Amino acid sequence: MNNDPQPEVWMRGSIAGVPPLLQPVAHALLQVKEEVNRYLLGFDDRLLWEKPGGMASVGFHLQHMAGVTERLFTYAADKALSVEQLNGLRTEGAPDPLLSSAVLVTALGSRVDTAIQQLRQTDEATLTDIRYLGRKRIPTTQLGLLFHAAEHTQRHLGQLLVTVRLLPLLSR
């Protein structure tokens, strides 16, 4: 249920500087940023790493949405993952008492902002250029990677929102 009187991001028009064919990617990522901020406002950090019914934790979803966006945008830029990115992938979801939901929400917001900047710098003429995914170098396209980053992040947003609503009910 959307209690926000403002329409969803895609209904508000174009994102300045983002090429027309990449508008859906920008809209989806910005929607994630807004909804995560709204639904995690006042979140009880004692529940950050809880896995209700074996589901992924809120902490995992927040880390994964930022991480997968960074990784897929790295591949879209035709670059290999750094050691830091690979280490981040290995530690996604590992409980870390030094992290809070606010820190993870801010990190995701920064990652989305960086992604939007990359979209602004993307030439539409290169969207069908071949790019490779992962160490196995699975062939895809730049557009395929950018679109998948948006859709995958949206998928985890849905899972996160259910978990955020479920956790307080189970912790009573």
Secondary structure, 3 states (H helix, E strand, C coil): CCCCCCCCHHHHCCCCCCCHHHHHHHHHHHHHHHHHHHHCCCCCHHHCCCCHHHCCCHHHHHHHHHHHHHHHHHHHCCCCCCHHHHHHHHHCCCCCCCCCHHHHHHHHHHHHHHHHHHHHCCCHHHCCCEEEECCCCEEEEHHHHHHHHHHHHHHHHHHHHHHHHHHHHHCC
